[in-house]
């Protein structure tokens, strides 16, 4: 099951949240900074032990002071015009995050709009990739998982809702 909400991902009552991280995993701005602030200094301490993370991959930590049990950190691609593998790397962020959540047995996971902030990925393109990739990846999981697309802005939420409505109408299902 997939749904869209507009709000603060650090407050959601899900088992895992995804952090739109940078490759150092040591915190930053936007959702990354908000997650680090809400989780407390223990999150940064654990992230320091991980040795960073490649764009399109993901690594898992505890949630510490967050309602979520786990944080899945995934560095999204910086938008460079769309001809440098950005779409494939963004899709990989969503797939790898779902894989890690499934490995931990999570039944609920929330994603932010990865790469759409300072990384400049066009929000509507990113929403389409997010929804389509998650839909496909959920088919391959052993058990059910609730996925929440938690968007900071209403505009981003509207883009996610648009693509969610479109894939729900797909007669291929």
BELQUI-V485170 format. One record per helix or strand of 3 or more residues. SS is the DSSP state (A for helix, B for strand). FROM is the first residue (numbers start at 1). TO is the last residue. Records with the same first field share a line. If there is no record, write none. Layout:
BEGIN
SS->FROM-TO + FROM-TO
END
This chain:
BEGIN
B->2-6 + 16-21 + 59-62 + 70-75 + 108-111 + 146-151
A->9-11 + 30-39 + 41-48 + 86-103 + 123-139 + 154-168
END
